[in-house]
Amino acid sequence: GPFSISAWVHTARSLDDVLGDVVSKFDPARRTGFQLSIKNNVGVTNTSANYRHVHFGIDNGRVETSWTDHGRPGNNMYVFSLLVHRGRLYAGTCEPGIKDAGHVYEFDGKSGWKDLGTPDRSNAVSTLCSFGGEIYAGTTKYRLAGSSLPESPNLTKGGRVYKYMGGKTWKHLGKLGEAESLYGSVVYRNRLYFSALYSPGLFRYDGGTKWTNCGTFEGKRVESLAVYNGAIYATGFDEAGVYRYDGDGWEHLGIVGKNTQTYGFAVYRGDLHVSSWPTGSVFRMDESGEKTKWEFVGRLGMEKESMPLAVYNGMMYSGTLPLGEVFRFDGGKKWTSLGRIDTTPNVRYRRAWSMAVYRGRLFAGVLPSGRVKSIEAGKSVTSDVELPSGWVHLAAVRGADQLKLYIDGKKVAESPRFKASQFDLGNRIPLAVGRGQHDYFNGSMSDVRFYRRALSDADVKQISRK
């Protein structure tokens, strides 16, 4: 039946870890229960798609049977990155035509995409980052042969970072060393970092057009960037390594399985997970012994490459190559397909490449059809705006047929209505405060309350004033 959760939470402004779960009572084996978390989906592939986003979700093993198609932004062949920022969803694309260039687009909520322009004339905007309330973009000269597609006739080099100024205007913030292509971006201890793609380099932004190259481990090329347990973690282009950077130096954390490259990261149930090529498998980091180990948690069908990893409504998801499929991790070594989201004929590879959680749904972007699609599992409400640091009041309400989410007494999201009878959340998993399906809570909590009824708007307003 109806219930409500109320909690005061405190998070730091400068973070070197994800934020994690406030309250959870969720059985992943049956996908049944509820959780309230502050989501940082970092290192998804090119982009930290979700940063400080509050998510309240319920489930009873329900998932939509088909994906919703939200169209194709521009002339793109590759949705490199999806970013949720200030309540909107943005896409960075690869558009390889001789007169084309990489664009950034803003989603209109249905199937239309507003063109926000081209930061430079290179063929791709590979990474988008939300930092200090602004959007930053990294550009790339993408080599399409890496996806077994004809090379782009546009030879313009990227390797630059831009800040979005509104309209179709982008402010140039500098070129990153000799890099002609950029890969990932992340915020670590309130500083902005970008990785290069075809050349080695991790670069820290020092303001103006100044960048400091923080190097890499023994000159190895790094790709996706995640922030977890005090450090930046990076995946590997030259080998299936994972590397850790603590702000001073690099550490090699070993080779992941029988692979030659590593791809994306997710923090799921407190552990760092990484995807890989060419075994199409996912691995969990185990630091319980003297040496870091990578525990095999399954292969995604018979796929060759697992790419994005994202946590959504209590479960972890990944996308694959060559069939462009999306899979859900069901524990142990089991992965369940949610279907193919790119069915382009007569191509060798299809990629389900980028992912983001937006408006309570899981979004994914693909190659080579360049489409964005979404699916809903259970029911969720998300605040798609960065949660402010410091003390904030959160309230989550499960009404008879609707979910509502409040921040500092104000309603920020409500779900579409559903049949109450379809969502019996009963399970035998104990209620957990400060941990759950994402990560241990990184911050402070006070006055966590549970109500066996749906609080009204007025109730929440009153509680949040105390």
DRENDREN-824291 format. One record per residue (C-alpha): residue number from 1; residue in one letter; x, y, z. Coordinates in Angstrom, 2 decimals. Last residue first. Layout:
nr  rest  u  v  w
NUM  a  X  Y  Z
...
% end
This chain:
nr  rest  u  v  w
466  k  11.84  21.67  10.66
465  r  10.72  23.27  7.42
464  s  10.90  20.04  5.38
463  i  8.26  18.37  7.59
462  q  5.76  21.18  6.90
461  k  6.27  21.17  3.13
460  v  5.99  17.38  3.05
459  d  2.68  17.43  4.92
458  a  1.33  20.22  2.67
457  d  2.15  18.26  -0.50
456  s  0.34  15.28  1.05
455  l  2.12  12.31  2.63
454  a  1.03  8.93  1.32
453  r  0.60  6.56  4.24
452  r  2.56  4.06  6.31
451  y  5.18  6.72  7.07
450  f  8.92  6.17  7.27
449  r  11.37  8.68  8.73
448  v  15.10  9.45  8.43
447  d  15.90  12.30  10.84
446  s  19.51  12.90  9.79
445  m  21.90  11.69  7.14
444  s  25.55  12.40  6.33
443  g  27.57  11.86  3.15
442  n  28.66  9.11  0.75
441  f  25.88  6.54  1.04
440  y  27.12  3.03  0.32
439  d  26.62  2.34  -3.36
438  h  24.05  1.63  -6.09
437  q  21.73  -1.26  -5.14
436  g  21.55  -0.52  -1.42
435  r  23.29  1.39  1.37
434  g  22.64  4.29  3.73
433  v  19.51  2.85  5.34
432  a  18.69  -0.77  4.60
431  l  15.30  -2.49  5.04
430  p  15.77  -6.24  5.28
429  i  15.17  -8.34  2.14
428  r  12.18  -10.64  2.54
427  n  10.06  -8.99  -0.15
426  g  6.69  -7.24  -0.54
425  l  6.55  -4.58  -3.27
424  d  3.08  -5.45  -4.63
423  f  3.00  -3.24  -7.70
422  q  0.50  -4.49  -10.26
421  s  -2.48  -4.04  -7.90
420  a  -1.73  -0.30  -7.63
419  k  -2.41  0.13  -11.35
418  f  -0.24  2.98  -12.62
417  r  -0.41  6.78  -12.97
416  p  2.44  8.56  -14.77
415  s  5.18  9.41  -12.29
414  e  5.63  12.65  -10.37
413  a  8.65  14.92  -10.20
412  v  10.05  18.00  -8.45
411  k  7.49  18.56  -5.69
410  k  8.91  21.25  -3.39
409  g  9.50  20.65  0.34
408  d  13.29  20.85  0.13
407  i  13.31  18.24  -2.65
406  y  10.14  16.24  -3.31
405  l  9.46  13.10  -5.34
404  k  6.05  11.64  -6.17
403  l  4.99  8.14  -7.23
402  q  1.47  7.37  -8.47
401  d  -1.38  4.85  -8.16
400  a  -2.10  4.39  -4.45
399  g  0.58  6.87  -3.45
398  r  4.28  6.03  -3.09
397  v  5.85  9.19  -1.74
396  a  9.54  10.12  -1.65
395  a  10.73  13.05  0.46
394  l  14.21  14.57  0.45
393  h  15.42  17.50  2.60
392  v  18.80  19.01  1.70
391  w  21.85  19.79  3.85
390  g  24.98  20.74  1.91
389  s  25.51  20.14  -1.82
388  p  22.74  20.94  -4.30
387  l  21.13  17.99  -6.12
386  e  21.94  18.28  -9.82
385  v  18.75  18.39  -11.90
384  d  17.07  15.36  -13.47
383  s  15.03  14.65  -10.36
382  t  13.82  11.15  -11.08
381  v  10.54  9.33  -10.51
380  s  10.37  5.63  -11.17
379  k  8.02  2.78  -12.02
378  g  9.03  -0.80  -12.84
377  a  11.41  -1.01  -15.79
376  e  10.84  1.64  -18.47
375  i  12.48  1.65  -21.90
374  s  14.14  4.25  -24.11
373  k  15.52  4.75  -27.61
372  v  17.93  7.18  -29.31
371  r  18.76  6.63  -32.97
370  g  22.03  7.06  -34.85
369  s  21.33  4.14  -37.22
368  p  25.02  3.11  -37.04
367  l  25.52  3.12  -34.02
366  v  23.22  3.56  -31.00
365  g  21.97  5.72  -28.13
364  a  20.28  4.41  -24.98
363  f  17.73  5.86  -22.55
362  l  16.57  4.19  -19.31
361  r  13.38  5.78  -17.97
360  g  12.32  7.71  -14.85
359  r  12.46  11.10  -16.57
358  y  16.07  10.43  -17.59
357  v  18.56  7.65  -16.84
356  a  21.41  7.73  -19.35
355  m  23.10  5.32  -21.76
354  s  25.53  5.43  -24.71
353  w  26.77  2.60  -26.94
352  a  24.26  0.03  -28.13
351  r  26.63  -0.65  -31.02
350  r  25.93  -2.35  -34.33
349  y  28.79  -4.02  -36.18
348  r  29.27  -5.87  -39.47
347  v  26.69  -3.95  -41.48
346  n  24.26  -5.30  -44.07
345  p  21.02  -4.50  -42.22
344  t  20.56  -1.88  -39.45
343  t  18.76  -3.60  -36.55
342  d  19.74  -1.24  -33.75
341  i  17.90  -1.53  -30.41
340  r  18.15  -5.31  -30.03
339  g  16.18  -6.83  -27.17
338  l  15.91  -6.66  -23.39
337  s  18.40  -9.51  -23.10
336  t  18.94  -11.14  -19.70
335  w  22.41  -11.47  -18.14
334  k  23.22  -14.16  -15.57
333  k  26.67  -14.60  -14.03
332  g  25.56  -14.36  -10.40
331  g  22.96  -11.60  -10.48
330  d  20.27  -10.59  -12.99
329  f  22.35  -8.12  -14.99
328  r  20.11  -6.56  -17.65
327  f  21.08  -6.64  -21.33
326  v  20.72  -4.22  -24.24
325  e  21.48  -5.38  -27.78
324  g  23.30  -3.68  -30.65
323  l  24.04  -6.98  -32.43
322  p  27.84  -6.62  -32.80
321  l  28.33  -5.14  -30.15
320  t  26.64  -4.66  -26.77
319  g  24.79  -2.52  -24.24
318  s  24.79  -2.87  -20.45
317  y  22.32  -2.64  -17.58
316  m  22.57  -2.77  -13.78
315  m  19.48  -3.10  -11.55
314  g  17.88  -1.17  -8.70
313  n  15.89  1.34  -10.73
312  y  18.69  2.09  -13.20
311  v  22.44  1.56  -12.84
310  a  24.37  2.05  -16.07
309  l  27.16  0.18  -17.87
308  p  28.03  1.12  -21.44
307  m  30.15  -1.25  -23.57
306  s  30.02  -5.03  -23.63
305  e  31.82  -6.35  -26.70
304  k  31.86  -9.70  -28.44
303  e  28.25  -10.82  -27.90
302  m  27.25  -14.46  -27.38
301  g  24.66  -13.57  -24.75
300  l  26.18  -10.94  -22.45
299  r  28.99  -12.82  -20.74
298  g  29.01  -13.18  -16.97
297  v  30.14  -11.82  -13.63
296  f  33.87  -12.60  -13.94
295  e  35.76  -11.35  -10.85
294  w  38.63  -8.97  -11.50
293  k  41.29  -9.19  -8.78
292  t  43.28  -6.44  -7.07
291  k  46.24  -7.87  -5.12
290  e  46.62  -8.07  -1.35
289  g  43.14  -9.58  -0.95
288  s  39.69  -8.01  -0.51
287  e  40.19  -5.68  -3.48
286  d  37.67  -7.37  -5.79
285  m  36.62  -5.41  -8.88
284  r  33.63  -6.87  -10.72
283  f  33.82  -8.02  -14.35
282  v  31.51  -7.79  -17.36
281  s  31.75  -9.85  -20.55
280  g  31.55  -9.32  -24.30
279  t  34.65  -11.54  -24.72
278  p  36.40  -9.21  -27.20
277  w  36.24  -6.60  -25.63
276  s  35.21  -5.50  -22.10
275  s  32.91  -3.97  -19.47
274  v  33.88  -2.87  -15.93
273  h  32.20  -3.08  -12.52
272  l  33.11  -1.15  -9.35
271  d  31.44  -2.50  -6.22
270  g  29.03  -0.92  -3.72
269  r  25.91  -2.67  -5.00
268  y  26.65  -1.37  -8.51
267  v  29.22  1.31  -9.35
266  a  29.39  1.33  -13.13
265  f  32.26  1.49  -15.61
264  g  32.75  1.38  -19.38
263  y  35.21  0.00  -21.93
262  t  38.12  -2.38  -21.37
261  q  40.32  -3.64  -24.19
260  t  42.36  -6.78  -25.04
259  n  40.37  -9.36  -23.09
258  k  40.99  -12.73  -21.48
257  g  39.94  -11.50  -18.03
256  v  40.67  -7.93  -16.90
255  i  44.37  -7.13  -16.75
254  g  45.70  -5.64  -13.52
253  l  45.10  -2.65  -11.28
252  h  47.91  -0.47  -12.66
251  e  48.56  2.57  -10.43
250  w  48.99  6.19  -11.49
249  g  50.23  9.22  -9.58
248  d  49.35  12.44  -7.79
247  g  45.60  13.11  -8.15
246  d  44.73  9.55  -7.10
245  y  44.83  7.94  -10.57
244  r  43.78  4.29  -10.92
243  y  44.19  2.20  -14.05
242  v  42.12  -0.70  -15.38
241  g  43.74  -2.82  -18.04
240  a  42.38  -4.70  -21.02
239  e  45.28  -3.53  -23.20
238  d  46.07  -0.63  -25.52
237  f  42.69  1.13  -25.11
236  g  42.31  0.77  -21.34
235  t  39.69  1.84  -18.79
234  a  40.27  4.65  -16.28
233  y  39.53  4.97  -12.56
232  i  39.76  8.38  -10.86
231  a  40.27  8.14  -7.10
230  g  38.73  8.47  -3.64
229  n  36.37  5.49  -3.51
228  y  35.04  5.87  -7.06
227  v  35.27  8.45  -9.86
226  a  34.90  7.04  -13.36
225  l  36.74  7.83  -16.60
224  s  36.35  5.91  -19.86
223  e  39.34  5.71  -22.22
222  v  43.04  5.47  -21.34
221  r  46.07  5.10  -23.62
220  k  49.14  3.63  -21.94
219  g  52.11  5.98  -21.47
218  e  53.55  4.03  -18.53
217  f  50.32  4.66  -16.53
216  t  48.88  7.92  -17.88
215  g  50.02  11.54  -17.83
214  c  48.42  14.29  -15.74
213  n  48.52  16.69  -18.71
212  t  47.64  20.13  -17.35
211  w  45.18  22.28  -19.29
210  k  45.00  26.07  -19.66
209  t  42.46  27.75  -21.97
208  g  40.96  29.88  -19.21
207  g  40.87  27.66  -16.13
206  d  43.07  24.81  -14.86
205  y  41.30  21.90  -16.59
204  r  42.97  18.56  -15.90
203  f  44.09  16.37  -18.81
202  l  44.52  12.60  -18.95
201  g  46.70  11.61  -21.87
200  p  47.78  8.89  -24.28
199  s  46.97  9.28  -28.00
198  y  44.07  7.81  -29.98
197  l  41.37  8.78  -27.46
196  a  42.40  11.58  -25.07
195  s  40.94  11.75  -21.55
194  f  39.23  14.78  -19.99
193  y  39.23  16.02  -16.37
192  l  37.25  18.80  -14.63
191  r  38.05  19.73  -11.04
190  n  35.64  19.70  -8.09
189  r  37.40  16.81  -6.37
188  y  36.93  14.74  -9.54
187  v  34.50  15.70  -12.34
186  v  34.64  13.36  -15.34
185  s  35.29  13.35  -19.07
184  g  35.89  10.71  -21.72
183  y  37.26  10.21  -25.24
182  l  39.02  13.10  -26.94
181  s  40.48  13.14  -30.46
180  e  43.30  15.01  -32.20
179  a  45.41  15.01  -29.03
178  e  48.72  16.90  -29.28
177  g  48.19  18.74  -26.01
176  l  44.52  19.20  -25.13
175  k  43.34  22.16  -27.19
174  g  41.75  25.08  -25.39
173  l  38.59  26.43  -23.82
172  h  36.70  27.39  -26.99
171  k  33.32  28.96  -26.21
170  w  30.33  27.36  -27.93
169  t  27.36  29.24  -29.41
168  k  24.36  27.54  -31.02
167  g  21.83  29.18  -28.69
166  g  23.46  29.22  -25.25
165  m  27.08  29.53  -24.02
164  y  28.09  25.86  -24.06
163  k  31.69  25.36  -22.99
162  y  34.22  23.87  -25.39
161  v  37.09  21.38  -25.19
160  r  39.43  20.55  -28.08
159  g  41.01  17.35  -29.38
158  g  39.30  17.56  -32.77
157  k  41.09  17.23  -36.10
156  t  39.42  18.02  -39.41
155  l  39.78  15.11  -41.88
154  n  36.15  15.02  -43.04
153  p  36.05  12.21  -45.63
152  s  34.89  9.92  -42.78
151  e  36.12  6.34  -43.00
150  p  33.73  3.66  -44.26
149  l  32.29  1.53  -41.40
148  s  33.87  -1.41  -39.54
147  s  33.29  0.28  -36.13
146  g  36.99  1.10  -35.70
145  a  36.93  1.97  -39.42
144  l  34.86  4.96  -38.31
143  r  37.98  6.80  -37.12
142  y  36.56  9.64  -35.04
141  k  38.16  13.07  -35.31
140  t  37.01  14.11  -31.86
139  t  35.59  16.97  -29.84
138  g  35.03  17.38  -26.10
137  a  31.98  19.20  -24.74
136  y  31.33  21.08  -21.48
135  i  27.83  21.87  -20.23
134  e  27.44  24.31  -17.32
133  g  26.10  24.11  -13.73
132  g  29.56  23.85  -12.20
131  f  30.37  20.83  -14.33
130  s  28.05  18.71  -16.50
129  c  30.13  16.81  -19.04
128  l  29.68  15.84  -22.68
127  t  32.00  13.51  -24.61
126  s  32.48  12.43  -28.21
125  v  31.37  15.47  -30.16
124  a  32.26  14.07  -33.56
123  n  33.25  14.83  -37.16
122  s  35.62  17.74  -36.51
121  r  34.34  21.19  -37.59
120  d  34.20  22.78  -34.12
119  p  31.61  23.27  -31.33
118  t  28.83  22.34  -33.78
117  g  25.35  23.67  -33.08
116  l  22.66  23.36  -30.43
115  d  20.29  21.51  -32.79
114  k  16.93  20.79  -31.15
113  w  16.00  17.09  -31.24
112  g  12.49  15.73  -31.77
111  s  11.09  12.36  -30.74
110  k  9.14  13.10  -27.56
109  g  10.77  15.02  -24.69
108  d  12.29  17.82  -26.81
107  f  15.82  16.36  -26.62
106  e  18.72  18.83  -26.88
105  y  21.35  18.26  -29.54
104  v  25.14  18.64  -29.70
103  h  26.75  18.30  -33.10
102  g  29.78  16.60  -34.67
101  a  30.46  17.90  -38.16
100  d  28.98  17.64  -41.64
99  k  30.13  18.93  -45.04
98  i  32.28  15.87  -45.84
97  g  29.82  13.57  -44.07
96  p  30.89  11.87  -40.79
95  e  28.24  13.00  -38.30
94  c  29.32  11.69  -34.88
93  t  27.03  12.86  -32.09
92  g  26.74  14.39  -28.61
91  a  23.23  14.05  -27.16
90  y  21.53  16.13  -24.46
89  l  18.67  15.33  -22.07
88  r  17.12  18.16  -20.06
87  g  16.29  18.75  -16.39
86  r  19.36  20.83  -15.61
85  h  21.73  18.31  -17.25
84  v  21.25  14.69  -18.32
83  l  24.00  13.68  -20.75
82  l  23.97  11.15  -23.59
81  s  27.19  10.52  -25.47
80  f  28.53  9.05  -28.69
79  v  25.22  8.74  -30.53
78  y  26.77  7.37  -33.72
77  m  25.59  7.62  -37.32
76  n  24.35  11.19  -37.00
75  n  22.46  13.13  -39.65
74  g  20.59  15.26  -37.08
73  p  19.39  13.59  -33.85
72  r  17.59  10.38  -34.85
71  g  14.21  9.59  -33.37
70  h  12.87  8.90  -29.90
69  d  12.03  5.23  -30.50
68  t  10.27  3.61  -27.52
67  w  11.63  0.14  -26.71
66  s  9.36  -2.88  -26.44
65  t  8.10  -5.33  -23.81
64  e  8.12  -2.79  -20.98
63  v  9.57  -4.18  -17.75
62  r  7.95  -5.48  -14.57
61  g  9.59  -7.62  -11.88
60  n  7.63  -5.91  -9.10
59  d  9.37  -2.58  -9.10
58  i  9.58  0.72  -7.24
57  g  11.83  3.70  -7.85
56  f  12.95  6.95  -6.29
55  h  15.94  8.55  -8.06
54  v  17.78  11.74  -7.05
53  h  20.33  12.94  -9.61
52  r  23.75  14.05  -8.31
51  y  25.45  13.39  -11.69
50  n  23.91  11.26  -14.42
49  a  25.46  10.64  -17.84
48  s  29.08  10.69  -16.72
47  t  30.16  10.46  -20.36
46  n  32.24  8.55  -22.86
45  t  31.22  5.04  -21.77
44  v  29.05  4.97  -18.64
43  g  32.11  6.37  -16.83
42  v  29.93  7.76  -14.05
41  n  26.23  7.11  -13.38
40  n  26.02  9.22  -10.21
39  k  22.60  8.58  -8.71
38  i  21.31  9.83  -5.40
37  s  19.18  6.95  -4.13
36  l  15.71  6.00  -2.94
35  q  14.86  2.33  -3.32
34  f  11.81  0.09  -3.62
33  g  10.87  -3.57  -3.75
32  t  10.90  -6.39  -6.28
31  r  13.39  -7.25  -9.01
30  r  12.91  -10.92  -7.99
29  a  16.63  -11.73  -7.62
28  p  17.35  -8.02  -7.05
27  d  15.27  -7.95  -3.84
26  f  14.88  -4.30  -2.81
25  k  14.38  -2.50  0.46
24  s  16.63  0.52  0.03
23  v  17.08  3.93  1.66
22  v  19.59  6.75  1.01
21  d  21.68  4.99  -1.62
20  g  24.84  6.21  -3.33
19  l  26.83  9.43  -3.70
18  v  29.62  8.47  -6.13
17  d  33.19  9.01  -4.95
16  d  35.83  11.76  -5.05
15  l  33.39  14.61  -4.46
14  s  33.76  18.35  -3.78
13  r  30.48  19.98  -2.80
12  a  29.94  17.56  0.07
11  t  26.61  15.82  0.62
10  h  24.15  16.19  3.50
9  v  20.84  14.34  3.66
8  w  17.64  15.03  5.61
7  a  15.17  12.21  5.14
6  s  11.46  11.54  4.55
5  i  10.04  8.30  3.14
4  s  6.37  7.74  2.34
3  f  3.99  4.78  2.10
2  p  0.91  3.68  0.14
1  g  0.00  0.00  0.00
% end
